[in-house]
Amino acid sequence: MACRTSKIITVDSRYEILSYRGVTALTPNEPEIEGALHLKLNDEADLEPCGQQALQKTDCQSILITRGKKGMFLLERSGEFCRIPIYGKDEVADVTGAGDTVISTFTLALTTGATLPEAARLANYAGGIVVMKSGTAPIYWQELRDAVEGDLRDAGEEDLRDAGEEDLRDAGEGEELRAAGEGEGGTES
């Protein structure tokens, strides 16, 4: 069904991740993809072949593997990939709901026209911010904007355009971008 529609469909499933065929993106964490493929990711070099194997088995457009303190790895069906270092790495308070925040931010960004790498980077910021909070916590659009702008300043680039800020605020439909399933426990990523 997913292959026959132009809708964006993303999946974050703890179990049976390989049973979702033709979706826009799968977002497993490292232990989930290792279990699904019955293999062990020993080092960075294992990520690309592991992702390729998952994409071949599912005919999905992309896979975004969340890697805890090692950041994220995005692989597209085209073979393009990127490694995304973690944001806020030394300030982890609680990982509850981080996976939900990642997939909801990633999906929201895709629905607003972001590319897969742009959506993954934005989701990485969001996940990094919520793990600095205790319990399942919302992320506010201002926090996300400040994180991105801080990194842009550190890299010597310009701040976000006013239009981009407005798009982010509109996409959040108010004050918060809430993690999916807030208050229901969440999942680790």
LINBEL-V781830 format. One record per helix or strand of 3 or more residues. SS is the DSSP state (H for helix, E for strand). FROM is the first residue (numbers start at 1). TO is the last residue. If there is no record, write none. Layout:
# LINBEL-V781830
[[SS | FROM | TO] [SS | FROM | TO]]
This chain:
# LINBEL-V781830
[[H | 2 | 4] [H | 17 | 19] [H | 30 | 37] [H | 45 | 58] [E | 62 | 66] [H | 68 | 70] [E | 72 | 76] [E | 81 | 84] [H | 98 | 111] [H | 116 | 130] [H | 141 | 154] [H | 162 | 171]]
